[in-house]
Amino acid sequence: MDTYALALSLPLIGWAAHFGVLAHRLAAARRDPLTGLRTRAGWTALAERAVRRHREAVVLLVDLDDFKQTNDLHGHAAGDAVLTATAARLTAWCGRYGAAGRLGGDEFTAVVRDIRRTPGLAELRRALGESFLHDGRALPVSASVGVCRLAELPVRSLTDALSAADAAMYAAKGSAGRRGPRHLAH
């Protein structure tokens, strides 16, 4: 290769490398570093597409109950383990027909294109409420889940679906008190 051609190609190689680094950083910013789930921005982009394309889609909000107490009693490593286990359980439940995300703290979300292809809402409740071992101790976990079926909305929008799922989640939190069994609202 002659010197002139090399001189012309160096800026292109630099821009290609720069683009690769930026693309990697953008992808990393769309994933929660602890759970590996999509962040709010990454999940929202995916959920918007699902809402537009799938009339039967379902949007869920999940909030861990008494999560602060887990952190206070067992430490932040245990809290992180609870968050990671919740993410894994929600992802497994969604399967290839949906996507889970972490909104922040102990709040998770999911969108499923066709809920009939999942194990069902009762199975999700069971999975999210199953205790797990951490440092040789069984840690209790419970979650309140709010569900919005897009087909039940007058106008399909992610904003309205999240609002309805949020209202259902708080109804689920209140339906059994803070310490009783959790129910799925829908």
C-alpha positions as CSV (number, residue, x, y, z in Angstrom):
1,M,0.0,0.0,0.0
2,D,1.4,3.4,-0.9
3,T,1.9,6.1,1.7
4,Y,-0.8,8.3,0.3
5,A,-3.5,5.6,0.5
6,L,-2.3,4.8,4.0
7,A,-2.6,8.4,5.0
8,L,-6.2,8.6,3.6
9,S,-7.2,5.3,5.4
10,L,-6.0,6.2,8.9
11,P,-8.8,8.7,9.7
12,L,-11.4,6.1,8.5
13,I,-9.8,3.4,10.7
14,G,-9.9,5.9,13.6
15,W,-13.6,6.7,13.0
16,A,-14.5,3.0,12.7
17,A,-12.8,2.3,16.1
18,H,-14.5,5.3,17.7
19,F,-17.9,4.2,16.4
20,G,-17.3,0.7,17.8
21,V,-16.5,2.1,21.2
22,L,-19.6,4.4,21.1
23,A,-21.8,1.5,20.0
24,H,-20.5,-0.7,22.8
25,R,-21.1,2.1,25.4
26,L,-24.6,2.7,24.1
27,A,-25.4,-1.0,24.4
28,A,-24.0,-1.1,27.9
29,A,-26.1,1.9,28.9
30,R,-29.2,0.1,27.9
31,R,-28.5,-2.8,30.3
32,D,-28.6,-2.7,34.1
33,P,-25.1,-3.8,35.3
34,L,-26.4,-5.8,38.3
35,T,-29.3,-7.8,36.7
36,G,-28.4,-7.7,33.0
37,L,-32.0,-6.5,32.3
38,R,-32.8,-3.7,30.0
39,T,-32.8,-0.3,31.6
40,R,-35.8,2.0,31.5
41,A,-34.6,3.5,28.1
42,G,-33.8,0.2,26.5
43,W,-37.0,-1.5,27.7
44,T,-39.2,1.5,26.7
45,A,-37.9,1.4,23.1
46,L,-38.7,-2.3,22.9
47,A,-42.1,-2.0,24.6
48,E,-43.2,0.8,22.3
49,R,-42.7,-1.5,19.3
50,A,-44.6,-4.3,21.0
51,V,-47.5,-2.0,21.9
52,R,-47.7,-0.9,18.2
53,R,-47.5,-4.4,16.7
54,H,-49.3,-6.7,19.2
55,R,-52.9,-5.9,20.2
56,E,-52.9,-8.7,22.7
57,A,-49.7,-7.6,24.4
58,V,-49.6,-7.4,28.2
59,V,-47.6,-4.9,30.3
60,L,-46.6,-5.7,33.9
61,L,-45.1,-3.8,36.7
62,V,-43.4,-5.7,39.6
63,D,-42.4,-4.2,42.9
64,L,-40.6,-6.2,45.6
65,D,-42.3,-6.0,48.9
66,D,-40.3,-5.1,52.0
67,F,-37.1,-4.9,50.0
68,K,-35.6,-2.3,52.4
69,Q,-36.1,-4.7,55.2
70,T,-34.1,-7.4,53.3
71,N,-31.2,-4.9,52.8
72,D,-31.4,-3.8,56.5
73,L,-31.6,-7.3,58.0
74,H,-29.3,-9.2,55.6
75,G,-27.1,-6.6,54.0
76,H,-26.8,-5.1,50.5
77,A,-25.2,-8.3,49.1
78,A,-28.4,-10.1,50.0
79,G,-30.5,-7.3,48.5
80,D,-28.4,-7.6,45.3
81,A,-29.0,-11.3,45.2
82,V,-32.8,-10.8,45.6
83,L,-32.7,-8.3,42.7
84,T,-30.7,-10.7,40.5
85,A,-33.0,-13.6,41.3
86,T,-36.1,-11.6,40.6
87,A,-34.6,-10.5,37.2
88,A,-33.9,-14.1,36.3
89,R,-37.3,-15.3,37.3
90,L,-39.1,-12.6,35.4
91,T,-36.9,-13.2,32.3
92,A,-37.6,-16.9,32.5
93,W,-41.3,-16.3,32.7
94,C,-41.3,-13.9,29.7
95,G,-39.4,-16.4,27.6
96,R,-38.9,-15.5,24.0
97,Y,-42.3,-13.8,23.8
98,G,-41.5,-10.8,25.9
99,A,-38.8,-8.7,27.6
100,A,-38.2,-7.7,31.1
101,G,-36.6,-4.5,32.4
102,R,-35.5,-2.9,35.6
103,L,-36.9,0.5,36.1
104,G,-34.7,1.2,39.1
105,G,-34.4,0.2,42.8
106,D,-36.7,-2.8,43.3
107,E,-39.1,-2.0,40.4
108,F,-39.2,-4.2,37.4
109,T,-41.3,-4.3,34.3
110,A,-42.1,-6.6,31.4
111,V,-44.0,-6.6,28.2
112,V,-45.2,-9.9,26.7
113,R,-46.6,-10.1,23.1
114,D,-48.9,-13.0,23.9
115,I,-49.5,-14.0,27.5
116,R,-50.9,-17.4,26.4
117,R,-47.4,-18.4,25.5
118,T,-46.1,-17.8,29.1
119,P,-46.5,-20.1,32.0
120,G,-49.4,-17.8,33.2
121,L,-49.8,-15.1,35.8
122,A,-50.3,-17.5,38.7
123,E,-47.0,-19.2,37.9
124,L,-45.3,-15.7,37.8
125,R,-46.7,-14.9,41.2
126,R,-45.4,-18.3,42.6
127,A,-42.0,-17.8,41.0
128,L,-41.5,-14.3,42.3
129,G,-42.6,-15.3,45.8
130,E,-40.3,-18.3,46.1
131,S,-37.5,-17.9,48.7
132,F,-34.0,-18.6,47.7
133,L,-30.7,-19.4,49.4
134,H,-28.1,-16.7,50.1
135,D,-25.1,-17.5,52.3
136,G,-26.7,-20.6,53.6
137,R,-29.9,-18.8,54.6
138,A,-33.3,-19.0,52.9
139,L,-34.4,-15.4,52.2
140,P,-38.1,-14.7,51.8
141,V,-39.2,-12.8,48.7
142,S,-42.5,-11.4,47.8
143,A,-43.7,-9.1,45.0
144,S,-46.7,-7.2,44.0
145,V,-47.6,-7.4,40.3
146,G,-49.8,-5.1,38.3
147,V,-51.0,-6.2,34.9
148,C,-52.5,-4.2,32.0
149,R,-53.9,-6.0,28.9
150,L,-53.5,-3.7,26.0
151,A,-56.7,-5.0,24.4
152,E,-58.7,-3.5,27.4
153,L,-57.4,0.0,26.8
154,P,-59.5,2.5,24.8
155,V,-56.3,3.7,23.1
156,R,-53.2,1.5,23.0
157,S,-50.2,3.4,24.4
158,L,-47.3,2.4,26.6
159,T,-48.0,5.4,28.9
160,D,-51.6,4.3,29.5
161,A,-50.6,0.7,29.9
162,L,-47.9,1.6,32.5
163,S,-50.4,3.8,34.3
164,A,-53.0,1.0,34.4
165,A,-50.4,-1.6,35.5
166,D,-49.2,0.8,38.2
167,A,-52.7,1.2,39.6
168,A,-53.2,-2.6,39.5
169,M,-49.9,-3.1,41.3
170,Y,-50.8,-0.8,44.1
171,A,-54.2,-2.5,44.4
172,A,-52.4,-5.8,44.7
173,K,-50.2,-4.3,47.4
174,G,-53.2,-3.2,49.4
175,S,-55.4,-6.2,48.8
176,A,-53.7,-8.4,51.4
177,G,-52.0,-5.9,53.6
178,R,-48.2,-5.5,53.8
179,R,-47.6,-9.0,55.3
180,G,-50.2,-11.2,53.8
181,P,-50.1,-13.3,50.6
182,R,-49.8,-11.3,47.4
183,H,-52.4,-11.3,44.6
184,L,-52.1,-10.3,41.0
185,A,-54.4,-7.5,40.0
186,H,-55.5,-7.2,36.4
